[in-house]
Amino acid sequence: MTLTEKLLACAAGKTSVSAGDNIWVKADVLMTHDVCGPGTIGVFKREFGKDAKVWDKQRVVIIPDHYIFTADSKSNRNVDILREFSREQGLPYFYDVIDDPNGTWKYDAAKGNLKRQYGSNYAGVCHAALPAKGHTRPGEVLFGTDSHTCMAGAFNEFATGIGNTDAGFVMGTGKLLIKVPETMHFRLEGKLQPGVMAKDIILHCIGEIGFDGATYRAMQFDGPGVASLSMDDRMTVANMAIEAGGKNGIFPFDSRTAEYVDARVKLNGTISRYEPVELDADQKFVYELVVDLSKLEPTVACHPDPGQRKKAKEMSNVKLDRAYVGSCTGGKTSDFVEFARVLRGKKVSIDTFGVPATPDIVHELQTTRWGNETIWQILENAGVRMTENAGCAACLGGPVDTFGRINQAGLKCISATNRNFPGRMGDKESQVFLASPATVAASAITGKVTDPREYLPN
């Protein structure tokens, strides 16, 4: 069996399953956020009763993160709905924006969008917060009301996005009917060269198969090249499985996985036991691709979908208006370090925005020194507009006052985020080019799509 098949067989209490089987699986974690949470709660109460209790309050994780730092009253109200439900259910894993459990959330536009406006329990972008808070464990099944839930597949688990109706059912029963997906095999060999990042791996793979090439399929990434990838790298790759239509992305378990997970569950006091699934010698795949990491180059996904792949060095004629680094895919500490590596001592020539994925990442960037400056200072001195309000921000557009949102028709933005369909980051007539943080940095300097290897320090 493939990794996904083994995971689903365990979750279904079966010795084996095959692609195409319809099986009931138990959920280990259900995650929802401020966009889909109110709808999920509505379905749950409608179907199970207004006084019903969730199937296991230790396994429901609620993380407001999408439309948070906006004066839009309906967006603010969504967070209050989550708070009321979490209080009513006694949920220990609600990562509220404010500290008062009986309060209401209201964004203060007068304070501006650069300085912190959240409390001590706020966790930031759900997909980055889940592993950081100890909710991703090998061998488990994670359902989330967000398509990029597949990012947790980096931790050797079956993680996939579901809709509000399915989530409402899981909330009440802890189970879901799943069709076992076919598996596509991506064997990684070699090691990335300087200036090339994990984002280039997944953009290359999507470029090979198309933005619908993995529709309702598992994308399994293994091979000797995996050992050279950090957990941040693996999260970036797994995150964008959905950009090829994938049901899930998944990596094998190794010592690096164990080191990360063991530290996070201990730090946060979450469930510490887990049973990873190992690679079988005999696996059946519907597609196989060998990716030599050493031969990859900085890659860009062009408007209007993630499958429109080109090499950065071939796009120097594309002028840009804006650059953006952030989101679950591109807002991790390592992403900003590579962003700063290119920008250090230089200046951006176009509007450039930086949005860390979590408050912990904000802290790391503001306290980690590189010579006489912190990473945060290096970026600000380069002209990057850095916000302390970690969250999804302009990655998915949002209300018009969202930090970094594209509010003008025709603008071209190069972004380290994960999706570039028309209107994704704001105006429907804008264009978004997806790239690694290093490529975004080099492009921000020149104002056109630029290969970051031109700006790497010796």
C-alpha positions as CSV (number, residue, x, y, z in Angstrom):
1,M,0.0,0.0,0.0
2,T,1.0,3.6,-0.5
3,L,1.5,5.9,2.5
4,T,-2.0,7.4,2.0
5,E,-3.6,3.9,1.7
6,K,-1.8,2.7,4.9
7,L,-3.0,5.7,6.8
8,L,-6.6,5.4,5.7
9,A,-6.6,1.7,6.4
10,C,-5.5,2.3,10.0
11,A,-8.1,5.0,10.4
12,A,-10.8,2.7,9.1
13,G,-9.7,-0.2,11.3
14,K,-8.9,-2.3,8.2
15,T,-5.8,-4.4,7.3
16,S,-5.7,-3.0,3.8
17,V,-7.6,-0.7,1.4
18,S,-7.2,0.1,-2.3
19,A,-7.7,3.2,-4.4
20,G,-11.4,3.7,-5.1
21,D,-12.6,2.0,-1.9
22,N,-15.3,4.0,0.0
23,I,-14.5,3.7,3.8
24,W,-15.5,5.3,7.1
25,V,-12.4,6.8,8.8
26,K,-12.1,8.2,12.2
27,A,-10.8,11.8,12.6
28,D,-7.9,12.6,14.9
29,V,-8.3,16.3,14.6
30,L,-10.9,18.7,13.1
31,M,-9.7,22.2,12.4
32,T,-11.9,25.2,11.4
33,H,-11.4,28.9,11.2
34,D,-13.2,32.2,11.1
35,V,-14.3,31.9,7.4
36,C,-15.8,28.4,7.6
37,G,-16.2,28.0,11.3
38,P,-19.6,29.8,11.7
39,G,-21.0,27.8,8.8
40,T,-19.7,24.5,10.3
41,I,-21.2,25.3,13.7
42,G,-24.5,26.1,12.0
43,V,-24.6,22.7,10.3
44,F,-23.6,21.0,13.5
45,K,-26.3,22.6,15.5
46,R,-28.9,22.1,12.8
47,E,-28.2,18.4,12.4
48,F,-27.3,17.4,16.0
49,G,-29.3,19.9,18.0
50,K,-28.7,23.3,19.5
51,D,-27.5,21.7,22.8
52,A,-25.3,19.0,21.2
53,K,-21.7,18.5,22.2
54,V,-18.8,17.9,19.9
55,W,-17.6,14.3,19.6
56,D,-14.3,15.1,21.4
57,K,-13.4,18.5,22.7
58,Q,-9.7,17.7,22.8
59,R,-9.7,17.1,19.1
60,V,-11.5,20.2,17.8
61,V,-9.1,23.0,17.0
62,I,-10.4,26.5,16.1
63,I,-8.0,29.1,14.7
64,P,-9.2,32.5,13.5
65,D,-6.8,33.7,10.9
66,H,-8.3,34.8,7.6
67,Y,-10.3,38.0,7.8
68,I,-9.0,39.3,11.2
69,F,-7.2,42.6,10.9
70,T,-10.0,44.5,9.2
71,A,-12.6,46.9,10.3
72,D,-15.3,44.9,8.5
73,S,-17.9,44.3,11.1
74,K,-19.1,41.0,9.7
75,S,-15.6,39.6,9.7
76,N,-15.1,40.7,13.3
77,R,-18.4,39.1,14.3
78,N,-17.3,35.7,12.8
79,V,-14.5,35.6,15.5
80,D,-17.1,36.3,18.2
81,I,-19.2,33.4,17.0
82,L,-16.2,31.1,17.3
83,R,-15.6,32.4,20.8
84,E,-19.2,31.9,21.9
85,F,-19.2,28.3,20.6
86,S,-15.8,27.5,22.2
87,R,-16.9,28.8,25.5
88,E,-20.2,26.9,25.3
89,Q,-18.4,23.6,24.4
90,G,-15.5,24.1,26.7
91,L,-13.0,23.7,23.9
92,P,-9.4,24.0,25.1
93,Y,-7.9,24.7,21.6
94,F,-9.5,27.9,20.6
95,Y,-6.7,30.4,19.6
96,D,-8.6,33.6,20.2
97,V,-7.5,37.0,18.8
98,I,-8.3,38.6,22.2
99,D,-7.6,37.5,25.8
100,D,-11.0,38.2,27.3
101,P,-13.2,35.0,27.0
102,N,-16.3,37.2,27.3
103,G,-15.2,40.0,25.2
104,T,-15.8,41.0,21.5
105,W,-13.2,41.5,18.8
106,K,-12.9,44.8,17.1
107,Y,-10.0,45.8,14.9
108,D,-8.8,49.4,15.6
109,A,-8.1,50.9,12.2
110,A,-6.8,54.1,13.9
111,K,-3.8,52.1,15.2
112,G,-2.8,51.1,11.6
113,N,-2.0,47.7,10.3
114,L,1.7,47.5,11.2
115,K,1.6,47.2,15.0
116,R,0.3,44.2,16.9
117,Q,-3.4,44.1,17.6
118,Y,-3.9,40.6,19.1
119,G,-3.8,38.9,22.5
120,S,-1.5,36.3,24.0
121,N,-3.3,33.2,22.7
122,Y,-3.6,34.2,19.1
123,A,-1.8,31.7,16.8
124,G,-1.8,33.1,13.3
125,V,-2.3,31.2,10.1
126,C,-4.0,27.9,10.8
127,H,-1.8,25.7,8.7
128,A,1.4,27.1,10.3
129,A,-0.2,27.2,13.7
130,L,-1.4,23.5,13.7
131,P,2.2,22.0,13.7
132,A,3.6,24.8,15.9
133,K,1.0,24.1,18.6
134,G,1.4,20.4,18.5
135,H,-1.7,19.3,16.6
136,T,0.0,17.5,13.7
137,R,1.2,14.0,14.4
138,P,2.4,11.2,12.1
139,G,-0.1,8.4,11.3
140,E,-3.1,10.6,12.1
141,V,-6.1,11.9,10.1
142,L,-6.6,15.7,10.0
143,F,-9.6,17.3,8.5
144,G,-9.8,21.1,8.1
145,T,-12.3,23.5,6.5
146,D,-9.6,24.9,4.3
147,S,-8.2,23.6,1.1
148,H,-4.6,24.0,2.2
149,T,-5.0,21.7,5.2
150,C,-3.0,19.3,3.0
151,M,0.1,21.1,4.3
152,A,0.1,18.8,7.4
153,G,0.9,15.9,5.1
154,A,4.5,17.0,5.6
155,F,4.2,15.3,9.0
156,N,3.3,11.8,7.6
157,E,-0.4,12.2,8.1
158,F,-3.5,12.2,5.9
159,A,-4.6,15.9,5.9
160,T,-7.2,17.2,3.6
161,G,-9.7,20.1,3.2
162,I,-13.4,19.5,3.6
163,G,-16.6,21.6,3.3
164,N,-18.8,22.9,6.1
165,T,-21.3,20.1,5.8
166,D,-18.7,17.4,6.1
167,A,-17.0,19.3,8.9
168,G,-20.4,19.6,10.8
169,F,-20.8,15.9,10.5
170,V,-17.2,15.2,11.8
171,M,-17.8,17.7,14.6
172,G,-20.7,15.5,15.8
173,T,-19.4,12.0,15.1
174,G,-15.7,12.0,14.7
175,K,-16.1,10.1,11.4
176,L,-16.2,10.7,7.7
177,L,-16.9,8.6,4.6
178,I,-13.8,8.9,2.3
179,K,-13.0,7.5,-1.1
180,V,-9.4,6.2,-1.1
181,P,-7.5,8.3,-3.6
182,E,-5.1,7.0,-6.2
183,T,-1.5,8.0,-5.5
184,M,1.0,9.8,-7.7
185,H,4.6,9.3,-6.9
186,F,7.2,12.1,-6.9
187,R,10.7,10.7,-6.2
188,L,13.0,13.4,-5.0
189,E,16.8,12.9,-5.6
190,G,19.8,15.2,-5.1
191,K,19.9,18.4,-3.2
192,L,18.7,22.0,-4.0
193,Q,21.3,24.5,-5.2
194,P,21.8,27.9,-3.7
195,G,19.0,30.3,-4.7
196,V,16.6,27.4,-5.3
197,M,13.9,26.8,-2.6
198,A,11.2,24.3,-1.8
199,K,8.6,26.5,-3.6
200,D,10.5,25.8,-6.8
201,I,10.1,22.0,-6.2
202,I,6.3,22.2,-6.0
203,L,6.0,24.7,-8.8
204,H,8.1,22.4,-11.0
205,C,5.9,19.4,-10.1
206,I,2.6,21.3,-10.8
207,G,4.1,22.6,-14.0
208,E,4.7,19.0,-15.1
209,I,1.2,17.7,-14.4
210,G,-1.0,20.9,-14.7
211,F,-3.1,22.6,-12.1
212,D,-5.7,19.8,-12.3
213,G,-3.3,16.9,-12.9
214,A,-3.7,15.5,-9.4
215,T,-7.4,15.9,-9.1
216,Y,-8.6,13.7,-6.2
217,R,-5.3,12.0,-6.0
218,A,-2.6,11.7,-3.3
219,M,0.8,13.2,-4.1
220,Q,3.5,11.2,-2.4
221,F,6.9,12.8,-2.1
222,D,9.7,10.5,-1.1
223,G,13.2,9.4,-2.1
224,P,16.7,10.2,-0.9
225,G,16.2,13.9,-1.7
226,V,13.7,14.3,1.2
227,A,16.5,14.0,3.8
228,S,17.9,17.3,2.7
229,L,14.6,19.1,3.1
230,S,13.7,20.8,6.4
231,M,10.2,20.5,7.8
232,D,9.5,24.0,6.6
233,D,10.5,22.9,3.1
234,R,8.2,19.8,3.3
235,M,5.3,22.0,4.5
236,T,5.7,24.3,1.5
237,V,5.6,21.3,-0.9
238,A,2.7,19.5,0.7
239,N,0.8,22.8,1.1
240,M,0.4,23.2,-2.7
241,A,-0.7,19.7,-3.5
242,I,-4.2,21.2,-3.7
243,E,-2.9,23.6,-6.4
244,A,-2.7,20.6,-8.7
245,G,-6.2,19.4,-7.5
246,G,-4.7,16.9,-5.1
247,K,-6.7,15.3,-2.3
248,N,-3.6,15.3,-0.1
249,G,0.2,15.6,-0.2
250,I,2.3,13.3,2.0
251,F,5.9,12.7,3.1
252,P,7.5,9.7,4.8
253,F,8.4,9.8,8.5
254,D,12.0,10.2,9.5
255,S,14.1,11.5,12.4
256,R,13.6,15.1,11.3
257,T,9.8,14.6,11.5
258,A,10.1,13.0,15.0
259,E,12.4,15.8,16.2
260,Y,9.9,18.5,15.2
261,V,6.7,16.8,16.4
262,D,8.2,15.6,19.7
263,A,9.3,19.1,20.6
264,R,6.0,20.7,19.7
265,V,3.7,18.3,21.5
266,K,5.9,18.5,24.6
267,L,5.9,22.3,24.5
268,N,2.2,22.6,24.1
269,G,1.1,19.6,26.2
270,T,-0.9,18.0,23.3
271,I,-1.2,14.2,22.6
272,S,2.4,12.8,22.6
273,R,1.8,9.3,21.2
274,Y,1.6,8.6,17.5
275,E,2.2,5.7,15.1
276,P,3.8,6.7,11.8
277,V,3.3,4.7,8.6
278,E,6.3,3.4,6.8
279,L,7.0,3.0,3.1
280,D,6.2,-0.4,1.7
281,A,8.5,-2.1,-0.8
282,D,5.5,-2.8,-3.1
283,Q,3.4,0.2,-3.9
284,K,1.1,0.9,-6.8
285,F,1.1,4.3,-8.3
286,V,-0.9,5.8,-11.2
287,Y,1.9,8.2,-12.1
288,E,5.6,8.5,-11.3
289,L,8.1,11.3,-11.7
290,V,11.7,11.6,-10.7
291,V,12.7,15.1,-9.6
292,D,16.5,15.8,-9.5
293,L,16.6,18.7,-7.0
294,S,20.1,19.6,-8.1
295,K,18.8,20.5,-11.5
296,L,15.9,22.7,-10.5
297,E,16.1,26.4,-11.1
298,P,14.1,29.4,-9.7
299,T,10.6,28.9,-11.0
300,V,7.6,31.2,-11.4
301,A,3.9,30.3,-11.9
302,C,2.4,32.8,-14.2
303,H,-1.2,34.2,-14.2
304,P,-3.8,32.8,-14.2
305,D,-3.1,29.4,-12.5
306,P,-0.3,27.6,-10.6
307,G,0.4,25.3,-13.6
308,Q,1.7,28.1,-15.8
309,R,5.4,27.4,-15.1
310,K,8.4,29.3,-16.4
311,K,11.9,29.8,-15.3
312,A,12.6,33.1,-13.6
313,K,15.5,33.9,-15.8
314,E,13.3,33.7,-18.9
315,M,10.9,36.4,-17.5
316,S,13.1,39.5,-17.1
317,N,10.7,41.3,-19.5
318,V,7.8,41.1,-17.1
319,K,7.5,44.4,-15.1
320,L,6.0,44.3,-11.7
321,D,4.1,46.7,-9.4
322,R,4.2,44.8,-6.1
323,A,5.9,42.1,-4.2
324,Y,4.5,40.0,-1.3
325,V,5.9,37.5,1.1
326,G,3.7,35.7,3.6
327,S,0.9,33.1,4.1
328,C,1.2,29.5,5.3
329,T,3.3,28.7,2.2
330,G,5.7,31.6,2.3
331,G,5.5,33.2,5.7
332,K,7.6,30.9,7.8
333,T,10.8,32.0,9.6
334,S,13.0,30.2,7.0
335,D,11.1,32.0,4.2
336,F,11.9,35.4,5.7
337,V,15.5,34.5,6.3
338,E,16.0,33.7,2.6
339,F,14.0,36.8,1.7
340,A,16.5,38.8,3.9
341,R,19.5,37.0,2.5
342,V,18.8,38.5,-1.0
343,L,17.6,42.0,0.3
344,R,20.3,42.6,2.9
345,G,22.0,45.9,2.2
346,K,19.8,46.6,-0.8
347,K,16.5,48.5,-1.5
348,V,13.3,47.4,-3.1
349,S,12.1,49.4,-6.0
350,I,8.4,48.5,-5.8
351,D,5.8,48.3,-3.0
352,T,6.8,45.2,-1.0
353,F,4.8,43.6,1.8
354,G,5.8,41.1,4.5
355,V,3.3,39.1,6.6
356,P,4.7,36.5,9.0
357,A,2.5,33.4,9.4
358,T,2.4,33.4,13.2
359,P,3.2,35.6,16.2
360,D,6.1,33.3,17.1
361,I,7.6,34.0,13.7
362,V,7.2,37.7,14.3
363,H,9.1,37.3,17.5
364,E,11.9,35.2,15.9
365,L,12.4,37.8,13.1
366,Q,12.5,40.7,15.6
367,T,15.0,39.0,17.9
368,T,17.3,37.0,15.6
369,R,20.3,39.1,14.8
370,W,22.3,39.0,11.6
371,G,25.4,41.0,12.3
372,N,24.2,44.3,13.8
373,E,20.6,44.0,12.7
374,T,17.7,41.7,13.3
375,I,16.1,40.0,10.3
376,W,13.1,42.3,10.8
377,Q,15.4,45.4,10.7
378,I,17.1,44.1,7.5
379,L,13.8,43.9,5.8
380,E,12.5,47.2,7.0
381,N,15.7,48.9,6.0
382,A,15.3,47.4,2.6
383,G,12.0,49.1,2.3
384,V,9.7,46.2,3.1
385,R,6.5,47.0,4.9
386,M,6.4,44.5,7.7
387,T,3.3,43.9,9.8
388,E,3.3,42.4,13.2
389,N,-0.3,41.2,12.7
390,A,0.4,37.7,11.6
391,G,-2.4,36.1,9.5
392,C,-3.6,35.3,6.0
393,A,-3.9,39.0,5.0
394,A,-3.9,39.6,1.3
395,C,-3.1,35.9,0.3
396,L,-6.8,35.5,-0.3
397,G,-7.9,39.1,-0.9
398,G,-10.3,39.8,1.9
399,P,-12.0,43.1,2.7
400,V,-10.6,46.2,1.0
401,D,-8.7,47.4,4.1
402,T,-6.7,44.2,4.2
403,F,-3.0,44.7,4.5
404,G,-1.3,44.3,1.1
405,R,-4.5,43.6,-0.8
406,I,-4.5,44.5,-4.5
407,N,-7.2,47.2,-4.8
408,Q,-6.2,48.5,-8.3
409,A,-7.0,46.9,-11.6
410,G,-4.0,45.8,-13.8
411,L,-1.4,45.6,-11.1
412,K,1.2,42.8,-11.4
413,C,2.3,41.2,-8.1
414,I,5.0,38.6,-7.5
415,S,4.1,36.6,-4.4
416,A,5.4,33.8,-2.2
417,T,1.8,32.7,-1.5
418,N,0.1,29.6,-3.0
419,R,-2.7,30.6,-5.3
420,N,-3.0,33.0,-8.3
421,F,-6.4,32.5,-9.9
422,P,-8.0,35.8,-11.1
423,G,-9.0,37.9,-8.1
424,R,-7.2,35.8,-5.5
425,M,-5.3,38.7,-4.0
426,G,-7.9,41.4,-4.7
427,D,-8.9,43.1,-7.9
428,K,-10.0,40.6,-10.6
429,E,-8.0,42.4,-13.3
430,S,-4.8,42.1,-11.3
431,Q,-2.2,39.4,-12.1
432,V,-0.3,37.3,-9.5
433,F,3.0,35.5,-10.2
434,L,3.9,32.8,-7.7
435,A,7.6,32.3,-6.7
436,S,9.9,31.5,-3.8
437,P,10.7,34.2,-1.2
438,A,14.2,34.5,-2.8
439,T,12.8,35.1,-6.2
440,V,10.3,37.6,-4.8
441,A,13.2,39.5,-3.1
442,A,15.3,39.7,-6.2
443,S,12.2,40.8,-8.2
444,A,11.4,43.5,-5.6
445,I,14.8,45.0,-6.1
446,T,14.7,45.2,-9.9
447,G,10.9,45.8,-10.3
448,K,10.7,42.9,-12.8
449,V,10.8,39.1,-12.5
450,T,14.4,38.3,-11.6
451,D,16.4,35.1,-10.9
452,P,17.6,35.4,-7.3
453,R,20.9,33.8,-8.1
454,E,22.0,37.2,-9.5
455,Y,21.8,38.6,-6.0
456,L,23.2,35.8,-3.8
457,P,26.1,36.9,-1.6
458,N,29.4,35.2,-2.4
